[in-house]
Amino acid sequence: MKNLDLILNGACTININTAADEEKELAILFLDIRNFTGLMESQPGQVVINVVRRLFTAFNQIIKNFQGKVVEIAGDNLYAVFGLQTGIREAANNAYQATKAMFQTINMFNEAYAEPFYGGPLEIGVGMHTGKVLVGEFGLDGASNLSVMGLPVNIAARLQAKTKELNNDLLISEEAYLLLDTADTDFSHQTINLQGISHGQQIRLAGKPYLTTHYLNAPTQSFDYLLAISG
């Protein structure tokens, strides 16, 4: 049997920071653009690329404004964390405020572009959670990037995927909800089961029903992306 190191080294160069991963308590946010497949079917590929770039550029700036960092973008999914330089309560509130700003951005985008030119609105679904994760650096082919891994990341990813089933575009875990100090957080409570998670999760339905529902029961093609970028 070939040596595993030789197999790996033959495939690519793996760059792992020699420093041990640091355990930190972070707020974690996963976002997915809804009705994206419909946009791809109705518009030329370059138009779709420009739409995604414009939206994710705006979302990235919002996240940075609230002291967060985008960890990964994959297809029409975005994964970000908050709390790398702040305490967890401030991180959770920053994540929530950034989420609200991103919902406002998608609404303005729809008014200006999506509804007049693309025939229907784009929407986003967001899952938000907090917890202790391992933060370090990992990269392929010599490029080292921020790596955030742990069960809370997986839970946040699955909360985002669950927004379709529950027809609510923002799900916040109870752990994250209890850290929020804004006045508009009287959200309904529910206990749910998440794929691959053994115990039930208490959540808050913090958003609104989707405007377009034809994709809610469709196969979740983006779920593979969520699993990939959540580790």
N, C-alpha and C positions, 0 to 999 in steps of 0.2 A: 504493500500500500504506500502510495506517495506521502511524503511528509506534508502535513496540513499547512505548515508555514510556506512551503514551496508553492503549494496550490494557490494560497492567498496572495503571495507576493507576485505570482505570475499573472494574477488577474488584475491587480491594481496596487497602488501604493497607499497604505493606510497610515494616517497620521493621527496618533493618539497622544494627547498632552500627557507628559510624565507626571504632572501634579495630580493628586487624588481628586476625584470629583467631590464637590462641596455640597453638603446637604443644606437646602434652603427651603423656607416656606414661601410659596409663590401663589399668585393668582394666575390661572391658566384659562385661555380663551381660544375656542375654535370657531371659525366662521366659514360658512359655505354659501356661495351664490346660488340662489334658486332660479329656475326657469332658464338655466344656462344652456341646456340641450336644445330648447326651443329656439334660443338665439342662434345657436350654431347651425340649426337646420334652415333658418330663414335669412341668414346674412352671410356674406363672403367671409372667408377665414380671416383676412386681414382686419376686417371690421371688428370681428369678435376679439382678436388679439388686442386691438386698440382699446376696446371697451374694458377688457380685463386689466390692462396696464393702467388705464386712467383710474379705475376704481381702486386697485390695490396701491397705487401711488398715493391716493388720497387717504386710504385706510392706514397705510404705513405712517404717514405724517401725523394722523390723529393719535395713533398708538404712541409715537415718539413724544407728542405733546403731553401725554399723560404718563410719561416716564416708563413706558413699556417697550418691549422689543419683539419684533417679528422673528420667530425661530425658523419658520419654513413656509413657503408657498408652494402648493402642489396642485396644478390644474386650476380649479375654481375654489380651492380651499386655502384658508390662511390659519396659521397657528402662532399665537403670541403669548408672552408671559409678562407679568408685572411683579415688581418687588425685588429686582436685582439690587437696587440701591435704596429701598424703603422698607418699612415694616409691613407686616401682612395686612393690617387694617387699611392703611393708606393704599396698598397695592390693590386690594379688593375694590375699594371705592374708585380708584383710578381706572381699573378694568371696566367697571360698570359705567362710568362717565364716558369712557372711550367708546363703549358699545352704543350708548345713546347717540353719540356724535356720528357714529358710522351708520346708524339707522336714519338719522337726519340727512346724511350725505346721499344715501341710496334713494331717499324720497326726492331730493332735489335733482338727482340724476334722472330719475324717472320723468319728472315734470319737464325737464329740458330736452331729454333725448329719447329715453326708452319708449315712452307712450306715444309721442308724435311720430317717431321714425321707425321703431322696431315693432310696433303693433301691440305692445303689452309691457307691463312692468317687470323689472327684475326685483327680486327680493333676496334677503339674506336670512339665514338661520344661525343662531349663536348658542353655544354651550359654554357655561362658565363655572369654574370650580376652584377651590383652594386646597393646598396640602403641601406636605414635605416631599421634595423631589431632589434628585441628584443633578447638579449643574456642573458641566465641564466643557471640554472641547473635543471634537471628533471630526475627522474629515477624510475624504478619499482623494487620491492623486495629489497629495501634498497640501491641499487647502483645508485649513482648520476652521471649523465653525462652532457656534454655540450649540451645545447639546443639553437638553433638559429631558430627563427620563424618570419614570416612576408611575405607580398606579394612579395618582391623581391626574396625570396627563391622559391616561387611557379613559378615565371616567369623564373628563371634560370632552374628549372626542366623541364618546358615546352619547353624552348629553346632546351634543349638536346633532348627531344622527337621529336622536329620539324626537327632535322638534317636528319632524315629518309626521310620525305616528300620533303625536299628541296635538298636532295642528296648532302649535304655538311657537312663534319665531324666536323666543328667548327663554331658555331654561337655565336657572341658577340653582346650584346645589345649596342645601340648607347651611352647610358650613360657610359658604361664601355669603349667603344672604344675611347671616347673623353678624357679619362684619360691616354691613352697609349702614351708613348713618344719614342717608338722604331721606327726605320727607315723603317720597312717592314710592315706597317699597311695600305697600300693603298688598302683597301678591298671594294668590291662592296656593294652598299647600297640597302636595300629593306624594305618595310613596310609590316608586316605580322599580321595575327590574331592568337592568341593562345587560346587553349581550356580553357574555364573558365575565361578568362580575357576580360573585357568589351571593352577596348580600344586597338587600333592597336599599335603594337610595332615596332619601328625602329631598325633594326639590321644590322650587317655587316656579310657577308659570308666570314669568315676568314680562311676556310679550303679548302679541295679539295673533289671532288666526291669520293664516296666509290668505292673500287675495286670490291667488290662483291655486286650485286644489288638484288639478289633474295629475300632478307629479307626486302627490303625497303617498300614494300606494304603489308607485312604480319601483322597480328594483333600484337599490341605492348604489349606483355605480361609484359614487364618490367615497363610499365607506372604505374601500381598499386604500384610497389616498389617506383617509384618517388614520387607519391602522399603521400605514407605512410611516407617516410623519410623527406619529405619537410614540413610536418605538414599541 
